[in-house]
Amino acid sequence: MQRVMKIIEMLIAEVLSDTEETLNGPEIVAMLLREGYDADEIEQALSLIFSLPDAIQARSEEVVYPAWQDSMRVFTPEERVKLDVEAQGYLLGLLGANLIDQSELEDILGEVAALQLSQVGIPEVQWIVGRVVDDDVRSFLLSTAPLYSSDEEAGIRWN
């Protein structure tokens, strides 16, 4: 396999060379044969090179954003200072209920960081959610939904 990798390195060097004289396919094969490589090694190297775009495409399709699907987001110290506790809980609740995704959470937190306020609460977060979420209906519902039911005095939160 080391010899195959050496062929690949040589081919890459040939492609990247600044000389105006570039070799065509048969000339490259002839050069490699003169260098002492056998036809099987050359075929393996070329096969690897030409299968690379397909391998990259297949791997990129495997990685579904977010790649950290089962991980838990932890607020940075700066985010914990800027977001009040209720706003932190609200955001994590939206994420936990799949009302926003990881990407939207990161965009929201970026907007929170950019606000010229020392502390951000739920009303500001709702306003940001309305701006960040692309789906118009979901954006409207998340940014205008009341936070408390009529049992507000009892401390029952439904959102």
ABEGO torsion letter per residue (X at the ends): XAAAAAAAAAAAAAAABABABBBBAAAAAAAAAAAGBBAAAAAAAAAAAAAAAAAAAAAAAABBOBAAAABBBBBBAAAAAABBAAAAAAAAAAAAAGABBAAAAAAAAAAAAABABABBBAAAAAAAAAAABABAAAAAAAAABBABBAAAAAGBBAX
